[in-house]
Every structure is written in structure tokens, then in C-alpha cells.
Amino acid sequence: NEQIHTHLLHYYYSLIFMINLRLLRSLNGVKDRNGSHLLERKERMKTVNNSLMKFNDRNIHSHIKRQGRNQITKSDGRVLSIGDKDSIEKSFSEEEVLRFSEMSLDNNPIHVDKEKAALGPFGKRIVHGYLFSSLISGVLGTKTPGIGSIYRSQEIKFNSPIYLEELVTCKVSLIHIHAKLPLLTFSTELWVNRMSKEILAAEGKAAVLIEEEKGKPSSDQ
């Protein structure tokens, strides 16, 4: 399992690198609305990307053991501080579970077959773990840190199943800001209220890259 995990992460990093490379190439010579060249942004992105590529699959979260910053300012002027929190809520219907099963090729009966799932360990169908945990991406990408964020990595542990139509609450909290890189670490939690009891269905940490305000630190330690 560890070997498979390592291969998947290496593939992920390679994919991110190629996407960034194509983006950088596309920016070469392009002008923004004011007619100024975007070469400066290109160079900044290249510097940050090269620094981040120094992290391997075993130490992507190890930087949180080092002393970081208390605040960071995004390129849109928004200030993010340690302790910032955000959340979203969503339930997952039978149609959504079936569509995800088709897209992910995970047609395990425990997700898609009502009769077979009834004989399984949970007594009925459950939502795919990576379907309900995708709410983490929703919070990070649209709320905090918000638009322009790049989901860098995710550690996650699943504690409890989520059943169809249960309301899931995804909560994130900013716990570390890299001392020099625009790299943020969030605690991530997915909760469900079942029979008037709050249950932590999944928990972990996410590393997120943002574009920092011009003039702020952006090189590796």
C-alpha cells in the first residue's frame, strides 16, 4: 500500500508540474487588460513551483513543524491569519452517488446495490469516501483560501461511513503558514449529525498553494 501511495503521489506531482509548465508557456508574451506583460508573474510562479518541487511525498506536511508566519496576504489583498475557519454543507443523493460511481469506476455494491449493501457491514448503501471528502476542495477552492488556490496535497483518515442523504459539514481551519513560501496547511474535518449526535466522519490535513501579494516572500528556506 505504501508503494502504491508513493507512486500515486509521484504521478500527482508530475501532473501538477506539467500543468504549471503549460500555464507558464501560455503566459509568455500574453498581456493583461492594462496591456502590461505577465512575465513577472510567470517568473514568480516558476520560482514558487521550483521550490515546492523540493518537497517529496514524505515531507509535504513536515514544514508545519517549523516556525511559520501568523498572516499572509493574497494577491487580491485578502489577509489570511492562523485560526481562520470556514465550512460548507451538503448531502449526497442516490443519483449523485451513482454518477460518481460511473465516473470513478468504483461500482462496489456497498455504494450502488441496495439489496447487497443491506447484507454488508453497514446495513445499507454508503457514500464513496472520496465523494463526500471532495467537499474539502469546495471549501478551499471557493471560500478559504478561495479563488486561485491550488490544492497541493491531502492527508485523510475515514472514521465513519456517510449514508445517502445525510447532511455532511466540512470544516477547515488554517493551522500553519510557511515562513517563506505561499504554502498554507489546513486541518480538515467532515462531520455528520446522526441521531442527534455529532460524528467526525473523516479528518486530516491539506496543503494549499496561493498566489501571494507582490513584494512578499516567495523563496524556499
ZADO-1210 file (C-alpha; in nm, 4 decimals, padded with zeros to 6 digits):
<atoms>
<atom x="00.0000" y="00.0000" z="00.0000" code="ASN" pos="1"/>
<atom x="00.2835" y="00.2393" z="00.0855" code="GLU" pos="2"/>
<atom x="00.4473" y="00.1680" z="-00.2501" code="GLN" pos="3"/>
<atom x="00.1204" y="00.2343" z="-00.4351" code="ILE" pos="4"/>
<atom x="00.0719" y="00.5560" z="-00.2338" code="HIS" pos="5"/>
<atom x="00.4230" y="00.6698" z="-00.3244" code="THR" pos="6"/>
<atom x="00.3701" y="00.6014" z="-00.6954" code="HIS" pos="7"/>
<atom x="00.0387" y="00.7890" z="-00.6930" code="LEU" pos="8"/>
<atom x="00.1926" y="01.0931" z="-00.5269" code="LEU" pos="9"/>
<atom x="00.4858" y="01.0951" z="-00.7697" code="HIS" pos="10"/>
<atom x="00.2341" y="01.0831" z="-01.0550" code="TYR" pos="11"/>
<atom x="00.0376" y="01.3672" z="-00.8925" code="TYR" pos="12"/>
<atom x="00.3454" y="01.5876" z="-00.8585" code="TYR" pos="13"/>
<atom x="00.4458" y="01.5164" z="-01.2189" code="SER" pos="14"/>
<atom x="00.0970" y="01.6094" z="-01.3360" code="LEU" pos="15"/>
<atom x="00.0984" y="01.9352" z="-01.1362" code="ILE" pos="16"/>
<atom x="00.4414" y="02.0192" z="-01.2762" code="PHE" pos="17"/>
<atom x="00.3265" y="01.9639" z="-01.6364" code="MET" pos="18"/>
<atom x="00.0114" y="02.1723" z="-01.5828" code="ILE" pos="19"/>
<atom x="00.2159" y="02.4558" z="-01.4366" code="ASN" pos="20"/>
<atom x="00.4675" y="02.4285" z="-01.7192" code="LEU" pos="21"/>
<atom x="00.1959" y="02.4579" z="-01.9840" code="ARG" pos="22"/>
<atom x="00.0451" y="02.7511" z="-01.7948" code="LEU" pos="23"/>
<atom x="00.3791" y="02.9279" z="-01.7784" code="LEU" pos="24"/>
<atom x="00.4358" y="02.8763" z="-02.1503" code="ARG" pos="25"/>
<atom x="00.0900" y="03.0120" z="-02.2279" code="SER" pos="26"/>
<atom x="00.1648" y="03.3256" z="-02.0253" code="LEU" pos="27"/>
<atom x="00.4768" y="03.4061" z="-02.2241" code="ASN" pos="28"/>
<atom x="00.4131" y="03.7282" z="-02.4116" code="GLY" pos="29"/>
<atom x="00.0463" y="03.7476" z="-02.3036" code="VAL" pos="30"/>
<atom x="-00.0805" y="04.0885" z="-02.1931" code="LYS" pos="31"/>
<atom x="-00.3345" y="04.1669" z="-01.9227" code="ASP" pos="32"/>
<atom x="-00.6213" y="04.4187" z="-01.9564" code="ARG" pos="33"/>
<atom x="-00.3880" y="04.7093" z="-01.8895" code="ASN" pos="34"/>
<atom x="-00.1519" y="04.5979" z="-02.1668" code="GLY" pos="35"/>
<atom x="00.1362" y="04.5109" z="-01.9303" code="SER" pos="36"/>
<atom x="00.3244" y="04.1860" z="-01.9779" code="HIS" pos="37"/>
<atom x="00.2685" y="03.8971" z="-01.7390" code="LEU" pos="38"/>
<atom x="00.6334" y="03.7890" z="-01.7452" code="LEU" pos="39"/>
<atom x="00.6835" y="03.8970" z="-01.3849" code="GLU" pos="40"/>
<atom x="00.4013" y="03.6707" z="-01.2692" code="ARG" pos="41"/>
<atom x="00.5443" y="03.3934" z="-01.4818" code="LYS" pos="42"/>
<atom x="00.8831" y="03.4195" z="-01.3105" code="GLU" pos="43"/>
<atom x="00.7263" y="03.4309" z="-00.9651" code="ARG" pos="44"/>
<atom x="00.5185" y="03.1213" z="-01.0394" code="MET" pos="45"/>
<atom x="00.8261" y="02.9419" z="-01.1711" code="LYS" pos="46"/>
<atom x="01.0246" y="03.0260" z="-00.8553" code="THR" pos="47"/>
<atom x="00.7493" y="02.9058" z="-00.6244" code="VAL" pos="48"/>
<atom x="00.6892" y="02.5907" z="-00.8268" code="ASN" pos="49"/>
<atom x="01.0601" y="02.5014" z="-00.8288" code="ASN" pos="50"/>
<atom x="01.0754" y="02.5491" z="-00.4521" code="SER" pos="51"/>
<atom x="00.7666" y="02.3349" z="-00.3944" code="LEU" pos="52"/>
<atom x="00.9021" y="02.0552" z="-00.6111" code="MET" pos="53"/>
<atom x="01.1746" y="02.0122" z="-00.3496" code="LYS" pos="54"/>
<atom x="00.9102" y="01.8662" z="-00.1192" code="PHE" pos="55"/>
<atom x="00.8716" y="01.4899" z="-00.1642" code="ASN" pos="56"/>
<atom x="00.5825" y="01.2632" z="-00.0780" code="ASP" pos="57"/>
<atom x="00.7145" y="01.2003" z="00.2730" code="ARG" pos="58"/>
<atom x="00.7688" y="01.5578" z="00.3879" code="ASN" pos="59"/>
<atom x="00.4958" y="01.7600" z="00.2152" code="ILE" pos="60"/>
<atom x="00.3450" y="01.8325" z="00.5612" code="HIS" pos="61"/>
<atom x="00.6703" y="01.8233" z="00.7598" code="SER" pos="62"/>
<atom x="00.7172" y="02.2004" z="00.7202" code="HIS" pos="63"/>
<atom x="00.4419" y="02.2589" z="00.9783" code="ILE" pos="64"/>
<atom x="00.6929" y="02.1554" z="01.2460" code="LYS" pos="65"/>
<atom x="00.8931" y="02.4672" z="01.1615" code="ARG" pos="66"/>
<atom x="00.8098" y="02.8153" z="01.2780" code="GLN" pos="67"/>
<atom x="00.5852" y="02.9873" z="01.0274" code="GLY" pos="68"/>
<atom x="00.4058" y="03.3173" z="00.9832" code="ARG" pos="69"/>
<atom x="00.0922" y="03.4374" z="01.1579" code="ASN" pos="70"/>
<atom x="-00.0525" y="03.6074" z="00.8495" code="GLN" pos="71"/>
<atom x="-00.0226" y="03.6106" z="00.4729" code="ILE" pos="72"/>
<atom x="-00.1742" y="03.8438" z="00.2133" code="THR" pos="73"/>
<atom x="-00.3144" y="03.7036" z="-00.1113" code="LYS" pos="74"/>
<atom x="-00.2661" y="03.8786" z="-00.4451" code="SER" pos="75"/>
<atom x="-00.6267" y="04.0020" z="-00.4232" code="ASP" pos="76"/>
<atom x="-00.5464" y="04.1827" z="-00.0961" code="GLY" pos="77"/>
<atom x="-00.7231" y="03.9380" z="00.1342" code="ARG" pos="78"/>
<atom x="-00.5342" y="03.8755" z="00.4595" code="VAL" pos="79"/>
<atom x="-00.5347" y="03.5190" z="00.5929" code="LEU" pos="80"/>
<atom x="-00.4440" y="03.4513" z="00.9564" code="SER" pos="81"/>
<atom x="-00.3735" y="03.1453" z="01.1679" code="ILE" pos="82"/>
<atom x="-00.7036" y="03.0223" z="01.3077" code="GLY" pos="83"/>
<atom x="-00.9153" y="03.1340" z="01.0109" code="ASP" pos="84"/>
<atom x="-01.2049" y="02.8921" z="00.9642" code="LYS" pos="85"/>
<atom x="-01.4652" y="02.8157" z="00.7012" code="ASP" pos="86"/>
<atom x="-01.7199" y="02.5465" z="00.6180" code="SER" pos="87"/>
<atom x="-01.9774" y="02.4172" z="00.3722" code="ILE" pos="88"/>
<atom x="-02.2632" y="02.1673" z="00.3973" code="GLU" pos="89"/>
<atom x="-02.4070" y="01.9193" z="00.1516" code="LYS" pos="90"/>
<atom x="-02.5972" y="01.5906" z="00.1375" code="SER" pos="91"/>
<atom x="-02.5463" y="01.3332" z="-00.1380" code="PHE" pos="92"/>
<atom x="-02.8367" y="01.1829" z="-00.3299" code="SER" pos="93"/>
<atom x="-02.8648" y="00.8407" z="-00.4877" code="GLU" pos="94"/>
<atom x="-02.8241" y="00.9981" z="-00.8322" code="GLU" pos="95"/>
<atom x="-02.5011" y="01.1712" z="-00.7303" code="GLU" pos="96"/>
<atom x="-02.3583" y="00.8515" z="-00.5824" code="VAL" pos="97"/>
<atom x="-02.4423" y="00.6574" z="-00.8985" code="LEU" pos="98"/>
<atom x="-02.2883" y="00.9274" z="-01.1183" code="ARG" pos="99"/>
<atom x="-01.9715" y="00.9318" z="-00.9094" code="PHE" pos="100"/>
<atom x="-01.9570" y="00.5519" z="-00.9239" code="SER" pos="101"/>
<atom x="-01.9699" y="00.5714" z="-01.3028" code="GLU" pos="102"/>
<atom x="-01.7038" y="00.8432" z="-01.3265" code="MET" pos="103"/>
<atom x="-01.4659" y="00.6866" z="-01.0736" code="SER" pos="104"/>
<atom x="-01.5259" y="00.3277" z="-01.1934" code="LEU" pos="105"/>
<atom x="-01.5963" y="00.2321" z="-00.8311" code="ASP" pos="106"/>
<atom x="-01.9182" y="00.0329" z="-00.8614" code="ASN" pos="107"/>
<atom x="-01.8727" y="-00.1523" z="-00.5336" code="ASN" pos="108"/>
<atom x="-02.2194" y="-00.2872" z="-00.4374" code="PRO" pos="109"/>
<atom x="-02.1861" y="-00.1202" z="-00.0978" code="ILE" pos="110"/>
<atom x="-02.2402" y="00.2078" z="-00.2844" code="HIS" pos="111"/>
<atom x="-02.4753" y="00.1159" z="-00.5697" code="VAL" pos="112"/>
<atom x="-02.6712" y="-00.2013" z="-00.4859" code="ASP" pos="113"/>
<atom x="-02.9398" y="-00.1573" z="-00.2217" code="LYS" pos="114"/>
<atom x="-03.0018" y="-00.5279" z="-00.1639" code="GLU" pos="115"/>
<atom x="-02.6368" y="-00.6334" z="-00.1460" code="LYS" pos="116"/>
<atom x="-02.5449" y="-00.3350" z="00.0681" code="ALA" pos="117"/>
<atom x="-02.8178" y="-00.4358" z="00.3143" code="ALA" pos="118"/>
<atom x="-02.6236" y="-00.7572" z="00.3775" code="LEU" pos="119"/>
<atom x="-02.2952" y="-00.5696" z="00.4246" code="GLY" pos="120"/>
<atom x="-02.1285" y="-00.4320" z="00.7388" code="PRO" pos="121"/>
<atom x="-02.3234" y="-00.1028" z="00.7384" code="PHE" pos="122"/>
<atom x="-02.6707" y="-00.2383" z="00.6633" code="GLY" pos="123"/>
<atom x="-02.7316" y="-00.0040" z="00.3712" code="LYS" pos="124"/>
<atom x="-02.5551" y="00.1888" z="00.0969" code="ARG" pos="125"/>
<atom x="-02.2871" y="00.4416" z="00.1849" code="ILE" pos="126"/>
<atom x="-02.1431" y="00.7416" z="00.0015" code="VAL" pos="127"/>
<atom x="-01.7964" y="00.6986" z="-00.1511" code="HIS" pos="128"/>
<atom x="-01.5343" y="00.8351" z="00.0877" code="GLY" pos="129"/>
<atom x="-01.3721" y="01.0411" z="-00.1852" code="TYR" pos="130"/>
<atom x="-01.7081" y="01.1810" z="-00.2914" code="LEU" pos="131"/>
<atom x="-01.8037" y="01.3332" z="00.0425" code="PHE" pos="132"/>
<atom x="-01.4430" y="01.4299" z="00.1200" code="SER" pos="133"/>
<atom x="-01.4370" y="01.6288" z="-00.2056" code="SER" pos="134"/>
<atom x="-01.6191" y="01.8964" z="-00.0065" code="LEU" pos="135"/>
<atom x="-01.2739" y="01.9874" z="00.1267" code="ILE" pos="136"/>
<atom x="-01.1808" y="02.1020" z="-00.2223" code="SER" pos="137"/>
<atom x="-01.5029" y="02.3014" z="-00.2350" code="GLY" pos="138"/>
<atom x="-01.4176" y="02.4974" z="00.0803" code="VAL" pos="139"/>
<atom x="-01.0525" y="02.5541" z="-00.0067" code="LEU" pos="140"/>
<atom x="-01.1142" y="02.6449" z="-00.3699" code="GLY" pos="141"/>
<atom x="-01.4118" y="02.8778" z="-00.3321" code="THR" pos="142"/>
<atom x="-01.4181" y="03.0112" z="00.0253" code="LYS" pos="143"/>
<atom x="-01.0917" y="02.9918" z="00.2230" code="THR" pos="144"/>
<atom x="-00.8286" y="03.0500" z="00.0926" code="PRO" pos="145"/>
<atom x="-01.0609" y="03.0888" z="-00.2079" code="GLY" pos="146"/>
<atom x="-01.0332" y="03.1501" z="-00.5821" code="ILE" pos="147"/>
<atom x="-00.6856" y="03.0928" z="-00.7243" code="GLY" pos="148"/>
<atom x="-00.5847" y="02.8314" z="-00.4665" code="SER" pos="149"/>
<atom x="-00.4004" y="02.5181" z="-00.5778" code="ILE" pos="150"/>
<atom x="-00.4803" y="02.2017" z="-00.3808" code="TYR" pos="151"/>
<atom x="-00.1305" y="02.0650" z="-00.3149" code="ARG" pos="152"/>
<atom x="-00.1854" y="01.7535" z="-00.1018" code="SER" pos="153"/>
<atom x="-00.4266" y="01.5869" z="00.1385" code="GLN" pos="154"/>
<atom x="-00.3888" y="01.3506" z="00.4307" code="GLU" pos="155"/>
<atom x="-00.7169" y="01.1922" z="00.5380" code="ILE" pos="156"/>
<atom x="-00.8461" y="00.9260" z="00.7745" code="LYS" pos="157"/>
<atom x="-01.2003" y="00.7909" z="00.7438" code="PHE" pos="158"/>
<atom x="-01.3647" y="00.7186" z="01.0790" code="ASN" pos="159"/>
<atom x="-01.7289" y="00.6596" z="00.9944" code="SER" pos="160"/>
<atom x="-01.9427" y="00.5927" z="00.6858" code="PRO" pos="161"/>
<atom x="-02.1755" y="00.8557" z="00.5405" code="ILE" pos="162"/>
<atom x="-02.5178" y="00.7344" z="00.4279" code="TYR" pos="163"/>
<atom x="-02.7156" y="00.8674" z="00.1342" code="LEU" pos="164"/>
<atom x="-02.9000" y="01.1953" z="00.2032" code="GLU" pos="165"/>
<atom x="-02.7132" y="01.2627" z="00.5292" code="GLU" pos="166"/>
<atom x="-02.6068" y="01.6239" z="00.5711" code="LEU" pos="167"/>
<atom x="-02.2263" y="01.6475" z="00.5767" code="VAL" pos="168"/>
<atom x="-02.0487" y="01.9529" z="00.7176" code="THR" pos="169"/>
<atom x="-01.6935" y="02.0152" z="00.6008" code="CYS" pos="170"/>
<atom x="-01.4819" y="02.2374" z="00.8263" code="LYS" pos="171"/>
<atom x="-01.1337" y="02.3725" z="00.7585" code="VAL" pos="172"/>
<atom x="-00.9018" y="02.5735" z="00.9825" code="SER" pos="173"/>
<atom x="-00.5733" y="02.7418" z="00.8913" code="LEU" pos="174"/>
<atom x="-00.3063" y="02.5919" z="01.1196" code="ILE" pos="175"/>
<atom x="00.0242" y="02.6858" z="00.9527" code="HIS" pos="176"/>
<atom x="00.1689" y="02.9371" z="00.7047" code="ILE" pos="177"/>
<atom x="00.5113" y="02.8575" z="00.5604" code="HIS" pos="178"/>
<atom x="00.7772" y="03.1097" z="00.6659" code="ALA" pos="179"/>
<atom x="00.8712" y="03.1985" z="00.3066" code="LYS" pos="180"/>
<atom x="00.6604" y="03.0024" z="00.0583" code="LEU" pos="181"/>
<atom x="00.2925" y="03.0890" z="-00.0018" code="PRO" pos="182"/>
<atom x="00.2071" y="02.7399" z="00.1265" code="LEU" pos="183"/>
<atom x="-00.0769" y="02.7011" z="00.3769" code="LEU" pos="184"/>
<atom x="-00.1752" y="02.3992" z="00.5860" code="THR" pos="185"/>
<atom x="-00.5353" y="02.3471" z="00.6963" code="PHE" pos="186"/>
<atom x="-00.6883" y="02.0977" z="00.9332" code="SER" pos="187"/>
<atom x="-00.9814" y="01.9323" z="00.7540" code="THR" pos="188"/>
<atom x="-01.2834" y="01.7705" z="00.9173" code="GLU" pos="189"/>
<atom x="-01.6054" y="01.6192" z="00.7854" code="LEU" pos="190"/>
<atom x="-01.8913" y="01.5915" z="01.0330" code="TRP" pos="191"/>
<atom x="-02.2371" y="01.4359" z="01.0236" code="VAL" pos="192"/>
<atom x="-02.5226" y="01.4704" z="01.2703" code="ASN" pos="193"/>
<atom x="-02.6708" y="01.1237" z="01.3221" code="ARG" pos="194"/>
<atom x="-02.9451" y="01.0613" z="01.5764" code="MET" pos="195"/>
<atom x="-02.8695" y="01.3973" z="01.7452" code="SER" pos="196"/>
<atom x="-02.5032" y="01.3045" z="01.7828" code="LYS" pos="197"/>
<atom x="-02.2159" y="01.4835" z="01.6081" code="GLU" pos="198"/>
<atom x="-01.9856" y="01.2277" z="01.4435" code="ILE" pos="199"/>
<atom x="-01.6432" y="01.3051" z="01.2972" code="LEU" pos="200"/>
<atom x="-01.6606" y="01.1001" z="00.9777" code="ALA" pos="201"/>
<atom x="-01.3184" y="01.1969" z="00.8399" code="ALA" pos="202"/>
<atom x="-01.0222" y="01.4139" z="00.9408" code="GLU" pos="203"/>
<atom x="-00.6817" y="01.5153" z="00.8104" code="GLY" pos="204"/>
<atom x="-00.4639" y="01.7978" z="00.6795" code="LYS" pos="205"/>
<atom x="-00.4470" y="01.9768" z="00.3453" code="ALA" pos="206"/>
<atom x="-00.1612" y="02.1769" z="00.1935" code="ALA" pos="207"/>
<atom x="-00.2681" y="02.4618" z="-00.0341" code="VAL" pos="208"/>
<atom x="-00.0654" y="02.6948" z="-00.2563" code="LEU" pos="209"/>
<atom x="-00.1855" y="03.0523" z="-00.3059" code="ILE" pos="210"/>
<atom x="-00.0579" y="03.3496" z="-00.5035" code="GLU" pos="211"/>
<atom x="00.0906" y="03.5929" z="-00.2550" code="GLU" pos="212"/>
<atom x="00.0725" y="03.9707" z="-00.2761" code="GLU" pos="213"/>
<atom x="00.3545" y="04.1247" z="-00.4790" code="LYS" pos="214"/>
<atom x="00.6651" y="04.2020" z="-00.2755" code="GLY" pos="215"/>
<atom x="00.6012" y="03.9348" z="-00.0126" code="LYS" pos="216"/>
<atom x="00.8452" y="03.6431" z="00.0477" code="PRO" pos="217"/>
<atom x="00.8187" y="03.3640" z="-00.2088" code="SER" pos="218"/>
<atom x="01.1507" y="03.1717" z="-00.1984" code="SER" pos="219"/>
<atom x="01.2214" y="02.8490" z="-00.0113" code="ASP" pos="220"/>
<atom x="01.4047" y="02.8389" z="00.3176" code="GLN" pos="221"/>
</atoms>
